[in-house]
Amino acid sequence: VIQGMRRAGAQEVQVMPPSVVTCGKSGRKAFPALYQVRSTQPDLDVFEQSARDFSFANLRGGRLEPVGRIRSGERFRILEVRRDNEHGFCFGRVYFGTIPERYHWVSLGKELKLSRSLMGTDLHFARAERLDPA
């Protein structure tokens, strides 16, 4: 049934929105924090939330047009992170440009659980490493 609906072009609705990541392994507030695009990864595309077709599912699926890039090895500030509860992908709202009211997002990939405590993990991601302590 679902495959038939997809072939017909029906739009899928995300039943469970991504959850907000709030704490690192220290238990302290996790964001904002300084990150760096991993040198082994390609540039991070930046997407504007105000785009008509913006959704985290479209961002994950590569169906959005980027408004900019953060280069490999470049440092950037993540203001908040959301984790897709269905697939485990993480998305970061980043400081990008000069208008703080415009939200910009990047796909961080999955969280790397290098170390953890009862409070959380060290908040490193497949595409970006954390420079501030978690």
N, C-alpha and C positions, 0 to 999 in steps of 0.2 A: 504494500500500500504506500509506504513512504517513498519508495523509488518512483512509483507512478506520479506521486505528487511533485516530486523534484523534477521529473521530466516535463510536467505540465507548467513548470515555472513558478510554483507556489513558493511564497517567501517563508523561510523557516524562522520561528520565533525562539529566542534564547530564553528558556524557562527559568534558569537559575543565573542571575547576573554574577559577574566576577566579584569575588570578595576582596575587601580592602586589607592589605598587609599593614599592620600597625607597629609590631614589635620585632626587634631582633633578638639574638640569643641572650643579651644582657637584660632584656625586659624593658629597656628604655624605648622611648619613641624612636621609630626607625627612620623617619623622613622629615625634612629634606636631608639628602646625603649626596656626597660627591662620588661619582663613578667614572670609569674609563672604559671606552669600547675596547674589547679584547683585540690585541694586535693580530690574532689568528682569525678574526672574524671580518666579514665585509662591513662597509659603512652601515650605520643604522639609518633607515629611512624615518623621517619625521612626518606625522600625520596630524592634521588639524581636526579637532573634535567638532567644529561647527560645520564640517562638510555634510551635505545632505544625506549621504549614504553611510555616514560613520556608524560603526558598531565594532565591538571587539571581535566578533566573529568575522566581519569583513576585513579587519586589520590582520587577524591571524591568517586568513585565507588569501591575502595578497590582492584583494579586490578594490583597494583604495589607491588614489593617486597621491604620492608624497608631495609635501610642500617644501621639503629640505632634507639635508643629511647631516649626520654627525659622523665625522671621519674615523676610520680605524685608528686606535691609539689616542684619540682626542678625549679630553675630560669634559664631563657635563654634570649637571645637577638634576637629580630625580626628586620631584616634589611629593609624589605618592606612587604606590604600586598596587595594582589589582591582579589577582590570580584567577584565571579561568578554572572554575571548579570541575568542569567536565574533562578538560584535556591537560590541565596543569601548566599552561603557558602563562607567563607573566607579562604585564604591560606597564610601562612607566610613564607617568605624566612628567614631562621635562620642562625646564626653563629653556625657551627657544624664542628668540625675537625680542621685541621691546614692549609688547602689549600683554601684561600679565592676565588680563581677563580672557584672553584667547588660550584655550587649553590645547597643548600639543602632546602627542603620545608616540612612544616607540615600542616595538615588540622586543622584549628582553630574552625571549625563549624560556626554557624551563629553569627553575631554581636549582642550583647546585648545592646539595646538602653536604658541604665539606666538613662542617662541625655544627653541633647543635647543643642546646641545653633545654631544660624544661620550659623556658620562656620562648624559644624559637631557634632560628638558624642564623648563620652569619650573613645571609642575604646577598650571596653572589649568584649571578645568573649566567646562562650559557653564552650570552652575547656581551655582557658587561661585568666588570669586576668592581667591587666596592672598595673605595679608598678610605672612607671614614669607618671607624670601628662600629660594629653592630651592637 
